[in-house]
């Protein structure tokens, strides 16, 4: 879903995992992003994200989405992607 080139743009924008979070990181960021995209693309409720896809739970993905939104990840990614688009003349 998220190819290597796109991931290379996104990964450096993600904030580090909070040090005070209890327990281990629940799922790799790339898998979590794929879970977020799956939920949004399929227009399903977070709790309906199938665990067997390996993206983590819907709640885990939603928490990451919230944390990344608050950190401005998507605004920065949007600006980067706009910079890559060549004007059509």
C-alpha positions in Angstrom: 0.0 0.0 0.0 2.7 2.5 1.0 5.6 2.1 -1.4 9.2 2.6 -0.4 9.6 6.0 -2.1 6.5 7.4 -0.3 7.6 5.9 3.0 11.0 7.6 2.6 9.2 10.9 2.5 6.9 10.1 5.4 9.1 8.4 7.9 11.3 11.3 8.8 8.2 13.5 9.5 6.9 11.1 12.2 7.5 12.1 15.8 9.5 9.7 18.0 7.5 7.3 20.1 6.6 8.9 23.4 9.1 7.8 26.0 6.5 7.7 28.8 4.2 5.4 26.9 3.5 2.1 28.8 4.6 -1.1 27.1 6.2 -1.6 23.8 5.3 0.2 20.6 2.1 -1.5 19.5 2.7 -1.8 15.8 5.3 -0.4 13.3 4.5 3.1 12.1 4.4 1.9 8.4 1.9 -0.8 9.2 -0.1 1.6 11.3 -0.2 4.1 8.4 -1.4 1.4 6.1 -4.2 0.6 8.6 -5.2 4.3 8.7 -5.3 4.4 4.9 -7.3 1.1 4.8 -9.9 2.6 7.2 -10.2 5.8 5.2 -10.2 4.2 1.8 -12.8 1.7 2.8 -14.9 4.2 4.8 -15.2 1.9 7.7 -15.4 2.5 11.5 -12.0 2.2 13.3 -13.3 -0.7 15.4 -14.0 -2.6 12.1 -10.3 -2.7 11.0 -9.6 -6.4 10.6 -6.8 -7.5 13.0 -5.8 -10.3 10.5 -4.5 -7.6 8.1 -1.7 -7.0 10.5 -2.1 -3.3 10.8 -2.9 -3.4 14.5 -6.2 -2.5 16.1 -8.4 0.4 14.8 -7.8 2.1 18.2 -4.1 1.8 17.8 -4.2 3.3 14.3 -6.6 6.1 15.4 -4.3 7.0 18.2 -1.3 7.3 15.8 -3.4 9.3 13.4 -4.3 11.7 16.2 -0.7 12.0 17.4 0.6 12.6 13.9 -2.1 15.2 13.2 -1.2 17.1 16.3 2.5 16.9 15.3 1.7 18.5 11.9 2.9 15.5 10.0 0.2 15.6 7.3 0.6 19.4 6.7 4.3 19.0 6.2 3.8 16.0 3.9 1.3 17.9 1.9 3.8 20.8 1.4 6.5 18.3 0.4 4.3 16.6 -2.1 3.2 19.9 -3.6 6.9 20.7 -4.1 7.4 17.5 -6.1 4.5 18.3 -8.5 5.6 20.0 -11.6 3.3 22.7 -13.0 1.5 21.6 -16.1 2.1 24.0 -19.0 
